[in-house]
Amino acid sequence: MLDPAVPQLVVNSRTLHVSWLPADPEAVAALVPAGLRPHPDRQVFMNQYVVDDESQTSGLGSYSLAYLGVTLAGADAPDGVTPGGWWTHYVTSSDRVRDYALARGAPALPGHTTITVRRDRVATETVIDGVPVIRTQVRIGETGHDVRNGHHRYLTALHGQLVSSIYPVVAEPVNPFEIESVEFLEPAHPIYALRPENPLTIAWGYYAPRSSFAYPGGLSLLGELEPSPTAGAPGPQRPAVGIVDQPVGR
C-alpha cells in the first residue's frame, strides 16, 4: 500500500471537469456536514478522468477516476476565488488508488470511467458494480493556447477529523466546449441525489486532453467531527469550532 503521506504526481490525464445546478438542491445540501456551508445555489461538481499509462504517474499506475461533490461557500482555494468542495463520491478503477485515497479521507469505492473521443464529440461513462450511473455527451473543438492553472481545495473526513487538501492543477482545455447532456442513470443509487436540473444549467466546465495535478503531501486539520444529533442515525457531522489548521501526521 502506498504511504498516504507521500505526494503523488499525475500528468496529461484526459479530463472532463464540470459543475451544474442540481435537480434537488435540498438533497444536495443535506450531503454537506453541519458546520460547512454549501454554495448558495447548491452547485454540484464532477471530475471524470482517465490516466492511460503508468508512465503518467509517480507511483499510482494507470487508472480511471470520477469524483463528485458539493461546492462550498467560505472554503476557497488559495487564490481566494475558486470555491472549495466537499467530496461525496470517489469512484476509481484502481485498488492502489482506492486504498491511497481512503487513507487520505476520500469516500472511495470501486468502479471505472471511460472517455471516448470521436472527432468533435466526447462521451464519458462511469460504472459502479457493473451498472452505468453517469453518462455525459460533450461537443469539443481543438486544444488552444490557453492554460488553466491554479489550485483546488477539497475537504474530507478522516478518523473523526475534518481535513483539507490543496491540489495544484495545470490543464490545457479545448475551445470551443459545450456540454450537451449529463445523465444520471440509476435512481436507486445514492449518487442520483447529485443529478442536474432539467433543463441542464452548467455553472462552469472544460474538457482537457492534457491535465496534470498533484496529490499534496500533507493534509490540514480543520476540527473534530461530532456524531449526528440523532443518536444511531447516519447524517452530517459538525466540525468543532476554533481549532487552528495543522498538518496531519502519517
Secondary structure, 3 states (H helix, E strand, C coil): CCCCCCCEEEEEEEEEEEEECECCHHHHHCCCCCCCEECCCCCEEEEEEEECCHHHECCCCCEEEEEEEEEEECCCCCCCCCCCEEEEEEEECCHHHHHHHHCCCCCEEECEEEEEEECCEEEEEEEECCEEEEEEEEEEEEECCCCEEEEEEEEEEECCEEEEEEEEEEEECEEEEEEEEEEECCCCCHHHHHCECCCCCEEEEEEEEEEEEEECCCCEEEEEEECCCCCCCCCCCEECCCCCCEECCC
